[in-house]
Amino acid sequence: MHRPCGFREVGFRESIGQMSGVWRDVILTEHRSRVAGKSLIHLRQSYKEYECEVLLLKQRIIQILDMRWVATMVSARYRLPASV
């Protein structure tokens, strides 16, 4: 479950905790930071790329909402079922 999110297994503790009378094993995981150890210039470039992606996504959402609004208005005007 955690692996697809970027976590990796770094350790295993056997019979470390007891719950409801049963001893449980624990798997230790970690997720490495994309930021730690990088220069400020590199971080600024990454942030600019991120900002561009967010801006493009916002524009696309606005386009989709506009298309739905137009489809709703057209279907109301001509009494057609909305297809979008």
Phi, psi and omega in degrees: 000321183275332184302315179297341180268006176099003178277152175226153181280128181241352181188169182214127177244122184269132177049054184267335182220151181246130178222126181054037177080005181243131177284133184246146173270155180233132175258126179267130179234161176217157176231115183287139179286139174279348187261321186300132176085003180258153181286160180297323179297315179298319180295320178297320178296316179298320180293321178297318177298318179297315179300320179297316179298318180296318179298317179296320178296319178298317179298319180294320178298317178298319178299315181296316179296321177297319180297319180293321179296315179297316180298321179294317180294319180294316181294326178290321181292316184257007180053049178252151175291137179291130183257351183258000000 
